[in-house]
Amino acid sequence: MLAKARGKKPKTAIDWDAIPHPVFVWGNRHVAHRDPAGHYHEGVFRVFYSHVRREPGERYYCQLAVTKSTDLVTWTEPEPFTPEDLNLNYSSPGNVIRYGDEWLLGTQTYPRPVDDPGANQNARIFKMASDDLEQWGEPELLRVKGPEVPVSEMGRMIDPCFVPDKDHPLKWWCFFKQSGAGMSYTYDFETWTYYDKVPAGENACVLIDREADEYVLIHAPRNGIGIKRSKDLLNWRDLGVWTLGQSLARSRSKEWQWAQGRLTAGHVLDLRGEPSVGKYVLFYHGDTEEGVREQEIHGEASLAVAWSDDLMHWSWPGRRAG
């Protein structure tokens, strides 16, 4: 049982040494916690994610869920907030942004009815809106291939992430997984224009580095957390892969077993400007080896946290970047 987070705003800076373990929500044989999308507002961390429940008969129910904390130590009980429906399976939240007078959350469907094993080819991406980060409206389809492309011809797409254009204040981008990281842009979140794609894995998270005048793409290759940079969204530099404590523990069978199967789905918040945080904060998930062998979309996945001053050197409970 997870402790309830109390209060709305931390009174002091985050005590990084008080965080007891990299994992803050544990998965098991029955329920997996995947694809975290972090958000920070008025002193509260919210992590939206895929809550995957395994049932007999190869049924995997996916729902969006959220857990909250004010100190990265105690977290609320995870709360699923989308329907249980194998024909929809809302999952993989991309990020939360402020647009106009509301919050927008990107998500996807991942249909997996037992009698139609190919249904996940109908996966599409959506936006959800909220006034308060607590109650969310009905998902609305994102026609990121353009209004002239029929929904049936959009192709399988997952993992939406919204990012403002670094040079044009009214322009927004949506990154999504479709044979790489696809990119479409909009000026109103209604009409989209497809632009291009970059070779990359799943779970795109995009930051803007104002000092370097660059986009930073964090993505999920086969294992680990990949990072690329670009000034123009066309030409990208590949800067490698983070594997955190997984790589350090490969020869130590009892350490990081929760992430030995796969470490992936990194989502970074740039909170260097927040006085009570002052760092980049990384949320990600780890799968066990047995979980990956049995069913990779479940993986007995657990949610974990790390932090950094520079996006290069990472710390986590039990290890400080040097």
C-alpha positions as CSV (number, residue, x, y, z in Angstrom):
1,M,0.0,0.0,0.0
2,L,1.4,3.4,-1.0
3,A,1.3,6.2,1.5
4,K,-1.0,9.1,0.6
5,A,0.7,12.4,-0.4
6,R,-0.4,15.2,1.8
7,G,-0.7,18.9,1.2
8,K,-0.6,21.0,-2.0
9,K,2.9,22.5,-2.0
10,P,6.2,21.5,-0.5
11,K,7.5,24.0,2.1
12,T,11.2,23.1,1.5
13,A,13.4,21.9,-1.3
14,I,13.1,18.3,-2.4
15,D,15.3,16.1,-0.2
16,W,16.9,13.9,-2.8
17,D,18.5,11.7,-0.1
18,A,15.1,10.9,1.4
19,I,13.9,9.1,-1.8
20,P,14.2,5.5,-0.7
21,H,14.4,3.6,-4.0
22,P,14.4,4.2,-7.7
23,V,10.9,2.6,-7.9
24,F,8.0,4.5,-6.6
25,V,5.1,2.3,-8.0
26,W,5.8,-1.5,-8.1
27,G,4.5,-3.8,-10.7
28,N,3.8,-7.5,-10.2
29,R,2.4,-10.5,-12.0
30,H,-1.1,-9.1,-12.1
31,V,-0.7,-5.3,-12.7
32,A,2.0,-3.5,-14.6
33,H,2.7,0.3,-14.6
34,R,4.2,1.6,-17.8
35,D,4.8,4.7,-20.0
36,P,5.0,7.5,-17.4
37,A,4.3,11.1,-18.3
38,G,5.3,13.4,-15.6
39,H,3.9,16.9,-14.8
40,Y,4.6,19.4,-12.1
41,H,2.2,22.2,-11.0
42,E,1.8,24.2,-7.8
43,G,4.1,21.9,-5.9
44,V,2.5,18.7,-7.0
45,F,4.1,16.0,-9.1
46,R,1.6,14.0,-11.2
47,V,2.7,10.9,-13.1
48,F,0.1,9.8,-15.7
49,Y,0.8,6.3,-17.0
50,S,-0.5,3.0,-18.5
51,H,-2.1,0.8,-15.9
52,V,-2.1,-2.7,-17.5
53,R,-4.0,-5.5,-15.8
54,R,-3.5,-9.1,-16.8
55,E,-6.5,-11.4,-16.7
56,P,-6.9,-15.1,-17.7
57,G,-7.2,-15.8,-21.4
58,E,-4.5,-13.4,-22.5
59,R,-6.7,-10.4,-21.7
60,Y,-4.7,-7.2,-21.0
61,Y,-6.8,-4.3,-19.9
62,C,-5.1,-0.9,-20.3
63,Q,-6.3,2.3,-18.6
64,L,-4.8,5.7,-18.0
65,A,-3.9,6.2,-14.3
66,V,-2.3,8.8,-12.2
67,T,-0.3,9.0,-9.0
68,K,0.7,12.2,-7.1
69,S,3.4,13.3,-4.8
70,T,4.7,16.6,-3.3
71,D,8.2,15.3,-2.3
72,L,9.0,12.3,-4.6
73,V,9.0,10.1,-1.5
74,T,5.3,9.4,-0.7
75,W,2.9,8.8,-3.6
76,T,-0.9,8.5,-3.7
77,E,-2.5,5.2,-4.6
78,P,-2.7,4.9,-8.4
79,E,-6.1,6.0,-9.8
80,P,-7.3,4.7,-13.2
81,F,-9.5,7.2,-14.9
82,T,-10.4,5.8,-18.3
83,P,-12.8,2.9,-19.0
84,E,-12.0,-0.8,-18.9
85,D,-12.6,-1.7,-22.6
86,L,-10.4,-4.1,-24.7
87,N,-11.6,-2.3,-27.8
88,L,-10.1,0.9,-26.7
89,N,-7.4,0.3,-24.0
90,Y,-6.4,4.0,-23.5
91,S,-2.8,4.1,-22.6
92,S,0.7,5.6,-23.1
93,P,0.1,9.3,-22.1
94,G,2.6,11.5,-23.8
95,N,2.6,14.7,-21.8
96,V,0.4,17.4,-20.3
97,I,0.5,21.0,-21.6
98,R,-1.3,24.2,-20.9
99,Y,-3.1,25.5,-24.0
100,G,-5.4,28.5,-23.6
101,D,-7.4,28.1,-20.5
102,E,-7.2,24.3,-20.2
103,W,-4.8,21.5,-19.8
104,L,-4.4,19.0,-22.6
105,L,-3.2,15.4,-22.2
106,G,-2.1,13.3,-25.2
107,T,-2.9,9.6,-25.2
108,Q,-3.6,6.6,-27.5
109,T,-5.8,3.6,-27.9
110,Y,-4.3,0.1,-28.1
111,P,-7.2,-2.3,-28.9
112,R,-6.5,-5.9,-27.9
113,P,-9.8,-7.9,-28.0
114,V,-9.1,-11.6,-27.6
115,D,-11.0,-12.6,-30.8
116,D,-9.0,-10.1,-32.9
117,P,-5.3,-10.3,-32.4
118,G,-4.6,-7.7,-35.1
119,A,-6.8,-5.0,-33.6
120,N,-3.8,-3.0,-32.4
121,Q,-3.3,-1.9,-36.0
122,N,-6.3,0.4,-35.3
123,A,-4.4,2.2,-32.6
124,R,-4.8,6.0,-32.9
125,I,-3.8,9.0,-30.9
126,F,-6.1,11.4,-29.0
127,K,-6.2,14.5,-26.8
128,M,-8.1,14.9,-23.5
129,A,-8.9,18.3,-21.8
130,S,-9.2,19.3,-18.2
131,D,-9.8,22.5,-16.2
132,D,-8.1,21.2,-13.0
133,L,-5.8,18.2,-13.8
134,E,-8.3,16.0,-11.9
135,Q,-11.3,15.6,-14.1
136,W,-10.7,14.8,-17.8
137,G,-13.1,15.1,-20.7
138,E,-13.8,12.5,-23.5
139,P,-10.8,11.7,-25.7
140,E,-10.8,13.5,-29.1
141,L,-9.1,12.0,-32.1
142,L,-6.0,13.8,-33.4
143,R,-6.1,13.7,-37.2
144,V,-2.4,14.4,-37.5
145,K,-2.2,13.2,-41.1
146,G,-4.5,16.1,-42.1
147,P,-8.3,16.5,-42.4
148,E,-8.3,15.0,-45.9
149,V,-6.9,11.6,-44.8
150,P,-9.7,9.1,-43.7
151,V,-9.3,7.8,-40.2
152,S,-9.2,4.2,-41.7
153,E,-6.1,5.2,-43.7
154,M,-4.1,7.1,-41.0
155,G,-2.2,3.9,-40.1
156,R,-1.3,2.6,-36.7
157,M,0.0,5.4,-34.5
158,I,0.9,5.6,-30.8
159,D,2.6,7.8,-28.2
160,P,1.6,11.4,-28.9
161,C,3.7,14.2,-27.4
162,F,2.9,17.9,-27.7
163,V,5.7,20.5,-27.9
164,P,5.6,24.3,-28.7
165,D,7.6,25.5,-31.7
166,K,10.7,27.2,-30.3
167,D,10.6,30.0,-32.9
168,H,6.9,30.5,-33.5
169,P,4.7,31.2,-30.4
170,L,1.4,30.1,-31.9
171,K,2.6,26.9,-33.5
172,W,2.5,23.5,-31.8
173,W,3.9,20.1,-32.8
174,C,2.8,16.6,-32.2
175,F,5.4,13.8,-32.2
176,F,4.0,10.3,-32.5
177,K,5.3,6.8,-33.2
178,Q,4.7,5.6,-36.8
179,S,7.7,4.1,-38.6
180,G,9.9,6.4,-36.6
181,A,8.8,9.6,-34.8
182,G,6.3,11.3,-37.0
183,M,5.8,15.1,-36.7
184,S,2.8,17.2,-37.5
185,Y,2.0,20.8,-36.6
186,T,-1.1,22.9,-35.8
187,Y,-2.1,26.4,-34.8
188,D,-5.3,25.5,-33.1
189,F,-5.1,21.8,-32.0
190,E,-7.9,21.0,-34.5
191,T,-6.4,21.1,-38.0
192,W,-3.0,19.4,-38.4
193,T,-0.4,19.3,-41.2
194,Y,1.9,16.3,-41.5
195,Y,5.6,17.4,-41.7
196,D,8.2,14.7,-41.6
197,K,9.6,11.9,-39.3
198,V,12.9,11.2,-37.6
199,P,14.4,7.7,-37.0
200,A,13.6,7.1,-33.4
201,G,11.9,4.6,-31.0
202,E,8.7,4.9,-29.1
203,N,7.6,7.2,-26.2
204,A,8.8,10.5,-27.7
205,C,9.4,13.2,-25.1
206,V,10.6,16.6,-26.5
207,L,12.2,19.4,-24.6
208,I,13.4,22.8,-25.7
209,D,16.9,23.8,-24.7
210,R,16.8,27.6,-24.9
211,E,20.5,27.9,-24.1
212,A,21.5,25.8,-27.1
213,D,18.5,26.8,-29.2
214,E,17.7,23.1,-29.8
215,Y,15.0,20.5,-29.5
216,V,15.9,17.6,-27.4
217,L,14.2,14.3,-28.3
218,I,14.1,11.6,-25.7
219,H,12.8,8.3,-27.0
220,A,12.7,4.5,-26.4
221,P,15.0,2.3,-28.5
222,R,15.0,-1.5,-28.0
223,N,16.5,-1.0,-24.5
224,G,17.4,2.1,-22.6
225,I,16.5,5.8,-23.1
226,G,17.8,7.4,-26.3
227,I,18.5,11.1,-26.8
228,K,18.8,13.2,-30.0
229,R,19.2,16.9,-30.6
230,S,18.2,19.2,-33.5
231,K,18.0,22.9,-34.2
232,D,15.5,22.6,-37.1
233,L,13.5,19.3,-36.6
234,L,15.2,18.0,-39.8
235,N,18.8,17.3,-38.9
236,W,19.3,15.3,-35.7
237,R,22.4,14.3,-33.7
238,D,22.3,11.0,-31.9
239,L,23.8,11.3,-28.5
240,G,23.5,7.7,-27.3
241,V,21.4,5.8,-24.8
242,W,21.0,6.0,-21.0
243,T,20.6,2.7,-19.1
244,L,21.1,4.1,-15.6
245,G,21.5,1.4,-13.0
246,Q,20.5,-1.4,-15.3
247,S,23.9,-1.5,-17.0
248,L,25.7,-1.3,-13.6
249,A,23.7,-4.2,-12.3
250,R,24.1,-6.7,-15.2
251,S,26.6,-8.7,-13.2
252,R,24.8,-8.4,-9.9
253,S,21.8,-10.6,-10.1
254,K,20.0,-9.2,-7.1
255,E,20.2,-5.5,-8.1
256,W,17.8,-3.8,-10.4
257,Q,16.0,-7.1,-11.2
258,W,12.8,-5.0,-11.7
259,A,14.5,-3.5,-14.8
260,Q,16.7,-6.3,-16.1
261,G,14.3,-7.2,-18.9
262,R,14.0,-3.7,-20.3
263,L,14.5,-0.1,-19.1
264,T,12.5,2.3,-21.3
265,A,9.8,5.0,-21.8
266,G,11.7,7.9,-20.3
267,H,9.9,11.2,-19.7
268,V,11.9,14.2,-18.6
269,L,10.7,17.4,-16.9
270,D,13.0,20.5,-17.0
271,L,12.4,21.8,-13.5
272,R,15.7,23.6,-13.1
273,G,13.8,26.9,-12.8
274,E,11.6,25.6,-10.0
275,P,13.1,26.7,-6.6
276,S,11.9,23.6,-4.8
277,V,13.2,21.2,-7.4
278,G,16.1,22.8,-9.4
279,K,16.9,19.7,-11.6
280,Y,15.8,17.7,-14.6
281,V,13.5,14.9,-13.3
282,L,13.3,11.6,-15.2
283,F,10.4,9.2,-15.0
284,Y,10.6,5.8,-16.7
285,H,9.6,2.2,-16.4
286,G,11.5,-1.1,-16.0
287,D,10.4,-4.6,-16.9
288,T,11.6,-7.9,-15.4
289,E,13.2,-10.5,-17.6
290,E,10.4,-13.0,-16.9
291,G,7.8,-10.4,-17.6
292,V,9.3,-9.5,-21.0
293,R,9.5,-13.2,-22.0
294,E,5.9,-13.8,-21.2
295,Q,4.3,-10.6,-22.6
296,E,6.2,-7.5,-23.3
297,I,3.2,-5.2,-23.2
298,H,2.9,-6.1,-19.5
299,G,6.4,-7.0,-18.4
300,E,5.6,-6.8,-14.7
301,A,6.6,-3.1,-15.2
302,S,7.4,-0.7,-12.3
303,L,7.7,3.1,-12.4
304,A,11.0,4.7,-11.4
305,V,12.7,8.1,-11.0
306,A,16.1,9.7,-11.5
307,W,17.4,13.3,-11.7
308,S,20.2,15.3,-13.3
309,D,21.7,18.8,-13.5
310,D,22.7,18.5,-17.2
311,L,20.9,15.7,-19.0
312,M,24.2,13.8,-19.1
313,H,25.0,12.6,-15.6
314,W,22.1,11.0,-13.7
315,S,21.5,10.2,-10.1
316,W,19.0,7.9,-8.4
317,P,18.6,6.5,-4.8
318,G,21.8,4.8,-4.0
319,R,23.9,6.5,-6.7
320,R,25.0,10.1,-7.1
321,A,26.3,11.4,-10.4
322,G,30.0,12.1,-10.3
